[in-house]
Amino acid sequence: MSDQPDSADAKAFLVEPIPTLPGTVPECHALIKQLLERVQALEERINLDSNNSSKPPSSDGPGRPNRAQRRASTKKRGAQPGHKGHSRSMVEEGQVDRIHDCRPQSVCGCGGSIIADDQAPQRHQVFDVPPMKAVIDEYRLHGGRCAGCGKRHVGSLPVGVPRGQLGPRALSLIGVLGTRYHLTQRKIRHLLDQLMGLSFSVGAISQAHGKVSDALQAPVAEAVGSLSTASALWMDETHYRRESTAHWVWAAVQPKLAVFSLYPSRARYVIRDIIGVDCQAAITSDRYSAYAFIEPARRQVCWAHLLRDFNRIAQRQGQAGRIGHRLLGLGLVMFRKRDRGQLKGSTLEGLQRRIHATLTRGTHQTRCPRTARTCANILALWPALWTFTTNAALEPTNNAAEQALRSIVLKRKISGPSRSLRGDRFIARGFTAHETCLRQGRDLWQFLHRAVHAFLAGIAPPSLLPPTRAAT
């Protein structure tokens, strides 16, 4: 989800001032060439979309065909002929709250009496939601005065009772609504008021997010500490502003654990700060230069990003376009061979040889400097393109990190930028708990309730680590 590595050069090229009018024919030819290159760069920039850059599909606009249109089928919607169908099964009679016996009328339309038979009645179950009302507990702190010294004493709240007006379950519910369901604080306020009669201000909802964030501090810190001992990580980052200040959410993902951190920078130090300086995990990422300090032997470059780079090159004119088409075709062959389990031995070596030769041609051609820079950058990362062929724990794409960030992107689009450090911490810690619980099949509301209760009671918090790792 980051910008392309060669985008800085393109931007510098586009803003380069045009020199004064030339006085000779060769100078005119040089100026025309420069202007043509600038026009081509501008046209390419206008045509960037999710197929040839890191832009999300939502930015393609209404004029682009969506995924549903690309996958259109001639079959009509709904179940196809031969489908067995599905229906909700009846719950057991012991789980039914109320039973209503509906008996037939006593007289038939012909005038005869209706006599009840011995057949079992037909069962029809209706599921409804009862009226909800918050449970309000009042704690009366009685006081007294010492008969000896006259000092006044006041009773204290029981362990686990918050000083505020929202209890642990309400706090955890507000945390769930703000993460998994992407609700804004104002919508959370209206929902609680309408469903449960809890009338609180938007500020109180914001403070509740802060308390949930504080309750998650220890579990998230434990999850962050486990990254340094991971065997494989998928990493990516996306923009998340704090009002007018640029911030980024960083994701470090494992199959059963996802950790998010919010920083005001995309610099290399952030990666070291997240995973630790001694981390030896194999890291999958895009070609962003901040990951350059990781040796290629334990780095995997995302092939989904490479295909988009190849597609962008293929849309150029002349030799660069032909090279791009060749690279794009070879990349698709790589995925097809891998899916069939054929990416090994002589097949792998032949494919690598053809891709390397095509990238070399792209580097040596002089008609399109942007293509030459991109191909040279990919060749510099050559060993990192194939780490997944020797490490069974890796995938050729960084889809795991991008899919984990998708929920935060939705939150950003719905709620807009954060406004404080408290909001930043809630985003990072809350979505760490949300995505990790989702990957482990755990109930987020239950986990947040345990975490908030432990924080208020001063006891050990629950762990976000997978059960096998938490036990060790």
Backbone hydrogen bonds, N-H to C=O, Kabsch-Sander energy under -0.5 kcal/mol:
donor,donor_aa,acceptor,acceptor_aa,energy
7,S,4,Q,-1.7
10,A,6,D,-1.5
11,K,7,S,-2.5
12,A,8,A,-2.3
13,F,9,D,-2.2
14,L,10,A,-2.2
15,V,11,K,-1.7
16,E,12,A,-0.5
16,E,13,F,-0.6
28,C,24,T,-2.0
29,H,25,V,-2.5
30,A,26,P,-2.3
31,L,27,E,-2.3
32,I,28,C,-2.7
33,K,29,H,-2.3
34,Q,30,A,-2.2
35,L,31,L,-2.6
36,L,32,I,-2.6
37,E,33,K,-2.2
38,R,34,Q,-1.9
39,V,35,L,-2.5
40,Q,36,L,-2.5
41,A,37,E,-2.2
42,L,38,R,-2.4
43,E,39,V,-2.8
44,E,40,Q,-2.4
45,R,41,A,-2.1
46,I,42,L,-2.2
47,N,43,E,-1.7
48,L,45,R,-1.1
52,N,49,D,-0.9
53,S,49,D,-0.8
59,S,56,P,-1.8
60,D,57,P,-1.6
64,R,61,G,-1.2
70,R,66,N,-1.8
71,R,67,R,-1.5
72,A,69,Q,-1.2
83,H,80,Q,-2.1
95,Q,92,E,-1.6
96,V,93,E,-1.1
101,D,99,I,-0.5
102,C,100,H,-0.7
103,R,101,D,-0.7
108,C,112,G,-3.3
111,G,108,C,-1.4
114,I,106,S,-2.6
115,I,113,S,-0.6
128,D,126,V,-0.5
134,A,196,M,-1.7
136,I,134,A,-0.6
137,D,135,V,-0.6
139,Y,137,D,-0.5
140,R,138,E,-0.6
141,L,139,Y,-0.7
142,H,140,R,-1.1
144,G,153,H,-2.8
146,C,151,K,-3.0
150,G,146,C,-0.9
153,H,144,G,-3.7
155,G,142,H,-3.0
160,G,456,L,-0.8
161,V,158,P,-1.8
167,G,165,Q,-0.5
171,L,167,G,-2.6
172,S,168,P,-2.4
173,L,169,R,-2.0
174,I,170,A,-2.2
175,G,171,L,-1.9
176,V,172,S,-2.1
177,L,173,L,-2.6
178,G,174,I,-1.6
179,T,175,G,-0.8
179,T,176,V,-0.8
180,R,176,V,-0.7
181,Y,176,V,-1.5
182,H,179,T,-0.9
183,L,177,L,-2.6
188,I,184,T,-2.3
189,R,185,Q,-2.1
190,H,186,R,-2.2
191,L,187,K,-2.5
192,L,188,I,-2.4
193,D,189,R,-1.9
194,Q,190,H,-2.5
195,L,191,L,-2.6
196,M,192,L,-1.7
197,G,192,L,-0.5
197,G,193,D,-0.8
198,L,192,L,-1.9
199,S,197,G,-0.9
200,F,198,L,-0.9
205,I,201,S,-1.6
206,S,202,V,-2.3
207,Q,203,G,-2.4
208,A,204,A,-2.0
209,H,205,I,-2.0
210,G,206,S,-1.8
211,K,207,Q,-2.0
212,V,208,A,-2.4
213,S,209,H,-2.4
214,D,210,G,-2.3
215,A,211,K,-2.2
216,L,212,V,-1.4
217,Q,213,S,-0.5
217,Q,214,D,-0.9
220,V,216,L,-2.5
221,A,217,Q,-2.2
222,E,218,A,-2.1
223,A,219,P,-1.8
224,V,220,V,-2.8
225,G,221,A,-2.2
226,S,222,E,-1.1
227,L,224,V,-1.3
228,S,225,G,-0.6
229,T,226,S,-1.1
230,A,227,L,-1.4
233,L,282,A,-2.6
234,W,253,V,-2.0
235,M,284,T,-2.7
236,D,251,A,-1.5
238,T,249,V,-2.0
240,Y,247,H,-3.0
242,R,245,T,-2.6
243,E,241,R,-0.6
243,E,418,S,-0.9
245,T,242,R,-2.1
248,W,263,Y,-3.3
249,V,238,T,-2.9
250,W,248,W,-0.6
250,W,261,S,-3.6
251,A,236,D,-3.0
252,A,259,V,-2.5
253,V,234,W,-2.7
254,Q,257,L,-3.9
257,L,254,Q,-0.8
259,V,252,A,-2.4
261,S,250,W,-2.2
263,Y,248,W,-2.6
263,Y,261,S,-0.5
270,V,267,A,-1.0
271,I,267,A,-0.7
271,I,268,R,-0.6
272,R,268,R,-1.6
273,D,269,Y,-2.4
274,I,270,V,-2.1
275,I,271,I,-2.5
276,G,272,R,-1.9
279,C,276,G,-1.1
280,Q,228,S,-0.7
282,A,231,S,-2.2
283,I,281,A,-0.6
283,I,298,R,-2.2
284,T,233,L,-2.6
285,S,300,Q,-2.2
291,Y,288,Y,-1.8
292,A,289,S,-2.0
293,F,290,A,-0.5
294,I,291,Y,-1.7
298,R,295,E,-1.9
299,R,296,P,-1.5
300,Q,283,I,-2.8
301,V,384,A,-2.4
302,C,285,S,-2.3
303,W,396,P,-3.3
306,L,302,C,-1.4
307,L,303,W,-2.5
308,R,304,A,-1.4
309,D,305,H,-2.1
310,F,306,L,-2.9
311,N,307,L,-2.3
312,R,308,R,-2.0
313,I,309,D,-2.1
314,A,310,F,-2.5
315,Q,311,N,-1.0
316,R,313,I,-1.9
320,A,317,Q,-0.7
321,G,317,Q,-0.7
322,R,318,G,-1.7
323,I,319,Q,-2.5
324,G,320,A,-2.4
325,H,321,G,-2.4
326,R,322,R,-2.1
327,L,323,I,-2.6
328,L,324,G,-2.7
329,G,325,H,-2.3
330,L,326,R,-2.2
331,G,327,L,-2.5
332,L,328,L,-2.1
333,V,329,G,-2.0
334,M,330,L,-2.1
335,F,331,G,-1.7
336,R,332,L,-2.2
337,K,333,V,-2.9
338,R,334,M,-2.3
339,D,335,F,-2.6
340,R,336,R,-1.4
341,G,338,R,-1.6
342,Q,337,K,-3.0
343,L,337,K,-0.7
344,K,342,Q,-2.0
347,T,344,K,-1.1
348,L,344,K,-0.8
349,E,345,G,-2.1
350,G,346,S,-2.6
351,L,347,T,-2.0
352,Q,348,L,-2.7
353,R,349,E,-2.2
354,R,350,G,-2.0
355,I,351,L,-2.4
356,H,352,Q,-2.6
357,A,353,R,-2.1
358,T,354,R,-2.1
359,L,355,I,-2.5
360,T,356,H,-2.2
361,R,357,A,-2.0
362,G,358,T,-2.1
363,T,359,L,-1.9
364,H,360,T,-2.1
365,Q,361,R,-1.7
372,A,368,C,-1.9
373,R,369,P,-2.4
374,T,370,R,-2.2
375,C,371,T,-2.6
376,A,372,A,-2.2
377,N,373,R,-2.3
378,I,374,T,-2.1
379,L,375,C,-2.3
380,A,376,A,-1.9
381,L,377,N,-0.8
381,L,378,I,-0.6
382,W,379,L,-1.6
384,A,381,L,-1.3
385,L,381,L,-0.6
385,L,382,W,-1.7
386,W,383,P,-1.2
389,T,386,W,-1.4
390,T,387,T,-1.4
391,N,387,T,-1.3
392,A,390,T,-0.5
394,L,391,N,-1.7
402,E,398,N,-1.8
403,Q,399,N,-2.9
404,A,400,A,-1.6
405,L,401,A,-1.9
406,R,402,E,-0.9
407,S,403,Q,-0.6
407,S,404,A,-0.5
409,V,405,L,-2.3
410,L,406,R,-2.2
411,K,407,S,-1.9
412,R,408,I,-2.5
413,K,409,V,-2.3
414,I,410,L,-2.0
415,S,411,K,-3.1
416,G,412,R,-1.7
418,S,241,R,-1.8
424,D,420,S,-2.0
425,R,421,L,-2.4
426,F,422,R,-2.0
427,I,423,G,-2.3
428,A,424,D,-2.4
429,R,425,R,-2.8
430,G,426,F,-2.4
431,F,427,I,-1.9
432,T,428,A,-1.2
433,A,429,R,-2.1
434,H,430,G,-2.3
435,E,431,F,-2.6
436,T,432,T,-2.0
437,C,433,A,-2.5
438,L,434,H,-2.0
439,R,435,E,-1.9
440,Q,436,T,-1.9
441,G,437,C,-0.7
441,G,438,L,-0.6
442,R,437,C,-2.6
444,L,442,R,-0.6
447,F,443,D,-2.2
448,L,444,L,-2.9
449,H,445,W,-2.3
450,R,446,Q,-2.1
451,A,447,F,-2.5
452,V,448,L,-2.9
453,H,449,H,-2.5
454,A,450,R,-2.4
455,F,451,A,-2.1
456,L,452,V,-2.5
457,A,453,H,-2.4
458,G,454,A,-1.1
459,I,454,A,-2.0
470,A,466,P,-2.9
471,A,467,P,-1.9
472,T,468,T,-0.9
